[in-house]
């Protein structure tokens, strides 16, 4: 249940269209429900604007399916990350709208009625091997409501590839840059743009990359300003942060447009 749905419920009670008992039953498991192996956070959508996201690693197929069922019953939308095809099959059996993104290993159920996407998030990957993490970021930002574009395999080993895409970099509101190996691409992008850059180190690379630690340290020591860094392989975290920044910008634009429209024209 999100804020709008809660307001509608309370208004129905006030108008006498819903009884207090019916409202109490509707809110019976609010703000969380204990499933024994998990406590689903039904309050998450009210606090953060989107229901709890399922991190599927370490969970059984039955556990993922049970959590997904509860979330879908209460919110009608779902994002589950790091899911297997078997987990998807279990969710799909109860929710035909479910879609599986094989590159990011994400299960997605979008609302039946959703607002048009806002702003512009650009997700960039240094190499093809970084695409799974980049796709996790892209799918996450998309599900949350951002307009997302992707730009893949433009790493610094062929610097002309990213330099040729300056127009794409300039039109984005927020840029997510995903890189393994030496992890240099976020610094390059950060030096080319005046907008927030979210750097995502991946565990892609040979032995001395230390499963992404080398890329993480490079990004943390970026000489470019305006570059923030998330954890190794954390495409989900980058996608959430990118969407929140993007949504704030979209809201500011909307408020500015309304303010301009309400001003009287000078005579």
Secondary structure by P-SEA (a helix, b strand, c coil): ccaaaaaaaaaaaaaccccaaaaaaaaccccbbbccccccccccccccccccccccccccaaaaaaaaaaaaacccccccccccaaaaaaaaaccccccccccccbbbbcccccccccbbbbbbbccccaaaaaaaaaaaaaaaccbbbbbccccccaaaaaaaaaaaaaaccbbbbbbcccccaaaaaaaccccbbbbbbccccccccccaaaaaaaaaaccccccccccccaaaaaaaaaaaaaaaaaaaaaaaaaaaaaccccc
